[in-house]
Amino acid sequence: MTRVAIGFGSNLGDRKSQITTALRQLAKEARLVSVSSLYESAPVGPVEQGPFLNAVAVFETSSQPRPLLNTLLAIEESLGRVRLERWGPRTIDLDLLLYGEEQVDFNDLEVPHPQLAVRRFVVDPLLEAWPDATLPNGSPVRWLRGAVEDQEVELVGPWVGRFRRWWWRLTRSTARRNLVP
């Protein structure tokens, strides 16, 4: 099993609901280990649009990088993601941030995510969900925090309501199967 970090972002429609739905769908494909709080950030790029809600979840999976990417793209499509323009608004954006300590370089997939080191809305939730994460070169992800601390990101807070109850039930049932310490 490989530990992976997935970034979640949404700035169209019910952002929180779409992130939660994507997380639930992905949790059917891989074992959910931890989730960050929700963060809000300004959009990146030249397209005028509303703010993003962001989070990171850590999973353990036996899936290889390309099939995992295909799963992420299928979840995006199921939630109405349409790719009209680069850095445009989106119902959901799922990014493979880290794949264990491996470096992946395909035409359509680069891991670690090429923008990870320059985006506080990724670094902060990643460190919350996976505090001891490292890059393939062995550098701790926490070392990236200093380079992005001037970027504005607002901590919205932990997920609550139905998601929290679902997460609690999932971790309790997983613990009973001796998958979570």
C-alpha positions as CSV (number, residue, x, y, z in Angstrom):
1,M,0.0,0.0,0.0
2,T,1.2,3.5,-0.9
3,R,0.3,6.6,1.1
4,V,-0.9,9.4,-1.2
5,A,-2.1,12.9,-0.7
6,I,-5.0,14.3,-2.8
7,G,-5.8,18.0,-3.0
8,F,-9.4,19.0,-3.2
9,G,-10.7,22.3,-4.5
10,S,-14.0,23.8,-5.6
11,N,-15.3,27.3,-6.4
12,L,-18.6,26.7,-8.1
13,G,-21.9,25.7,-6.6
14,D,-22.0,24.2,-3.1
15,R,-18.2,23.9,-2.6
16,K,-18.3,22.1,0.6
17,S,-20.8,19.5,-0.6
18,Q,-18.8,18.9,-3.7
19,I,-15.6,18.3,-1.8
20,T,-17.4,16.0,0.6
21,T,-19.0,14.0,-2.2
22,A,-15.6,13.7,-4.0
23,L,-14.0,12.5,-0.7
24,R,-16.7,9.9,-0.2
25,Q,-16.3,8.6,-3.7
26,L,-12.6,8.4,-3.4
27,A,-12.9,6.6,0.0
28,K,-14.7,3.8,-1.9
29,E,-11.5,3.3,-3.9
30,A,-8.7,3.8,-1.3
31,R,-8.4,3.6,2.5
32,L,-8.9,7.1,4.0
33,V,-6.2,7.9,6.6
34,S,-6.8,11.6,7.4
35,V,-8.4,14.8,6.2
36,S,-7.4,18.4,6.7
37,S,-9.7,21.2,7.7
38,L,-11.3,23.3,5.0
39,Y,-9.4,26.4,3.8
40,E,-10.5,29.3,1.6
41,S,-8.2,30.9,-0.9
42,A,-8.3,33.4,-3.8
43,P,-8.2,31.9,-7.3
44,V,-4.9,31.5,-9.1
45,G,-4.5,32.6,-12.7
46,P,-5.9,35.2,-15.1
47,V,-9.5,34.1,-15.1
48,E,-12.0,36.2,-13.0
49,Q,-13.8,33.9,-10.6
50,G,-14.9,33.3,-7.0
51,P,-12.8,32.0,-4.1
52,F,-11.9,28.3,-3.7
53,L,-12.6,26.0,-0.8
54,N,-9.6,23.7,-0.4
55,A,-8.7,20.6,1.6
56,V,-6.2,17.7,1.5
57,A,-7.0,14.0,2.3
58,V,-4.4,11.3,2.8
59,F,-5.2,7.7,1.6
60,E,-3.5,4.4,1.3
61,T,-3.9,2.7,-2.0
62,S,-2.6,-0.2,-4.0
63,S,-3.4,1.7,-7.2
64,Q,-0.5,2.8,-9.4
65,P,-0.3,6.6,-10.3
66,R,-1.9,6.5,-13.7
67,P,-5.0,4.4,-12.7
68,L,-5.3,6.7,-9.6
69,L,-5.3,9.7,-11.9
70,N,-8.0,8.1,-14.0
71,T,-10.1,7.6,-10.8
72,L,-9.6,11.3,-9.9
73,L,-10.7,12.4,-13.4
74,A,-13.7,10.1,-13.3
75,I,-14.8,11.6,-10.0
76,E,-14.3,15.1,-11.3
77,E,-16.5,14.2,-14.4
78,S,-19.2,12.7,-12.2
79,L,-19.4,16.0,-10.3
80,G,-19.8,18.1,-13.4
81,R,-16.2,19.2,-14.0
82,V,-15.9,20.8,-17.4
83,R,-12.5,21.9,-18.6
84,L,-13.1,25.0,-20.7
85,E,-10.0,27.0,-19.9
86,R,-6.9,26.6,-17.8
87,W,-7.2,27.8,-14.3
88,G,-10.9,28.5,-14.9
89,P,-13.7,28.0,-12.3
90,R,-14.6,24.4,-11.5
91,T,-17.1,22.4,-9.5
92,I,-14.3,20.1,-8.3
93,D,-10.5,19.9,-8.8
94,L,-8.7,16.8,-7.6
95,D,-4.9,16.8,-7.6
96,L,-2.5,14.0,-6.9
97,L,0.0,15.9,-4.7
98,L,2.2,13.1,-3.4
99,Y,2.5,9.4,-4.2
100,G,4.5,8.0,-1.4
101,E,8.0,9.2,-1.8
102,E,8.0,8.5,-5.5
103,Q,8.6,10.9,-8.3
104,V,6.3,10.5,-11.3
105,D,6.8,12.2,-14.6
106,F,4.4,11.3,-17.4
107,N,3.0,13.6,-20.1
108,D,-0.3,14.1,-18.2
109,L,0.9,13.5,-14.6
110,E,3.7,15.0,-12.5
111,V,4.2,14.0,-8.9
112,P,4.9,15.7,-6.6
113,H,2.4,18.2,-8.0
114,P,4.5,20.8,-9.8
115,Q,2.8,23.7,-8.0
116,L,2.8,22.2,-4.5
117,A,5.8,24.2,-3.3
118,V,4.3,27.6,-4.3
119,R,0.7,27.3,-3.0
120,R,-0.1,27.8,0.6
121,F,-3.7,26.6,0.0
122,V,-2.0,23.2,-0.7
123,V,0.9,23.2,1.8
124,D,-1.2,24.2,4.9
125,P,-3.9,21.5,4.6
126,L,-1.2,18.9,3.5
127,L,0.8,19.6,6.6
128,E,-2.4,19.3,8.7
129,A,-3.4,16.0,7.2
130,W,0.1,14.5,6.9
131,P,2.5,16.4,9.2
132,D,5.6,14.2,8.5
133,A,5.1,14.1,4.7
134,T,8.3,14.2,2.7
135,L,9.2,14.9,-0.9
136,P,10.9,12.3,-3.1
137,N,14.3,13.9,-2.3
138,G,13.7,13.3,1.4
139,S,13.0,17.0,2.3
140,P,10.2,17.4,4.7
141,V,7.1,19.2,3.2
142,R,7.1,21.5,6.3
143,W,10.2,23.2,4.8
144,L,8.0,24.6,2.1
145,R,5.9,26.5,4.5
146,G,8.3,29.5,4.8
147,A,8.2,30.2,1.1
148,V,4.4,30.5,1.0
149,E,3.6,32.1,4.3
150,D,3.0,35.5,2.8
151,Q,0.0,34.1,0.7
152,E,-3.4,34.7,2.2
153,V,-5.3,31.6,3.1
154,E,-8.2,31.5,5.5
155,L,-8.8,28.5,7.8
156,V,-12.5,27.8,7.5
157,G,-12.5,25.0,10.0
158,P,-13.1,21.3,10.2
159,W,-15.9,19.6,8.3
160,V,-19.0,19.3,10.5
161,G,-22.5,17.8,10.3
162,R,-23.1,14.7,8.1
163,F,-19.5,14.5,6.9
164,R,-18.2,14.4,10.5
165,R,-20.7,11.6,11.4
166,W,-19.7,9.7,8.2
167,W,-16.0,10.1,9.0
168,W,-16.5,8.9,12.6
169,R,-18.5,5.8,11.4
170,L,-15.9,5.0,8.7
171,T,-12.9,5.2,11.1
172,R,-14.7,3.2,13.8
173,S,-15.6,0.4,11.3
174,T,-12.1,0.5,9.8
175,A,-10.6,0.3,13.3
176,R,-12.7,-2.7,14.1
177,R,-11.2,-4.4,11.1
178,N,-7.7,-3.6,12.5
179,L,-6.8,-1.3,9.6
180,V,-6.4,1.9,11.7
181,P,-4.2,1.9,14.8
